[in-house]
Amino acid sequence: MLHFDGQVAVVTGAGRGIGAAHAALLAGRGAKVVVNDIGTAMDGAGSDATPAALQAERIRRAGGSAVPDTSDIATPEGAQSLVDRAIGTFGRLDIVVNNAGIYWYDAFPAVEPAQVQAQFALHVGGSFNVTRAAWPHFESAGYGRVVMTTSTGALGSATLTSYGSAKAGVIGLGRALAMAGEPLGVKVNMVAPMAMTRMMNAHTGEAEVPDDPERAPSLVSPLVAILCHRDCPVSGETYVSGMRRVTRLFIAETHGYTHPGLDLTPEHLLENWDAISDLGRQDLARDTKSWAATNRRHLGAATEAGTR
């Protein structure tokens, strides 16, 4: 059994849906949870303190410990207020789950710059703001766990220009923070959820989210609990989680083609296109430093072969 006794977690966007499921599972296993949710519409408009208050109350009724928070984590001040709430209420902070998000369909080039900016402000900016505010506490404790919420929309979708771009940014941010946290005992990982929520239901035009047990938000949370735990075995990784299935999503590079001399031409590349694209020979790109080492190895091998 994984337990979080004595630990404190901040979960953003936790008033409803996937965030609420994360908060409930962590609290049910002993964590004290700050339920952050500004209570906006799916497009980020308006605010409502009710979702955060209701979810915190549900957790308390189930025997857990939770307080609501409605700070706007899209601003540095709001993120700092959220972290201060955790420290002021529970005396420490061990876990940050960056889950808050907004969502809409759009298409290029009709998507407006303001829409792109809004998505980045919350998904990338909000994740950055909360983690940055929590970082000094992690650093002083020599310990911390951060889970970022990305999306398979980052893989490319003609109808998710702004959302998918921002979620791809979350992966880049998370990988950078994982490297920064490595010497500090801080682990950072990313999760792309698969679940039926009000956001996923938006395109149907139906007001009520259908009861679909196969796509329940609670099926996303077990992986998140592992990534939040002291025994988390990884950092800098991205996973897809939901619908009873968990997979690892990763960035890799083919061995490609390395020209033996400096006389490289476009024709050389076309002649070796199959080698450039060959997925049967690839290297996992863990981070920029390891990629650079792999790149040097390939360059050296090609140079040596060319001089034989």
Buried (B, 14 or more C-beta within 10 A) or exposed (E): EBEBEEBBBBBBBBBBBBBBBBBBBBBBBBBBBBBBBBBBEBEBEEEBBEBBBBBBEBBEEEEBBBBBBBBBBBBBEBBBBBBBBBBEBBEEBBBBBBBBBBBBBBEEEEBEEEBBEBBBBBBBBBBBBBBBBBBEBBBEBEBBBBBBBBBBBBEEBEBBBBBBBBBBBBBBBBBBBBBEBBEBEBBBBBBBBBBBBBBBBBEEEEEEBEEEEEBBBBBBBBBBBBBBBEEBEBBBBBBBBBBEEBEEBEEEBBBBBBBBEEEEEEEEBEEBEEBEEBEEEEBEBBBEEEBEEBBEEBEEEBEEEEEE
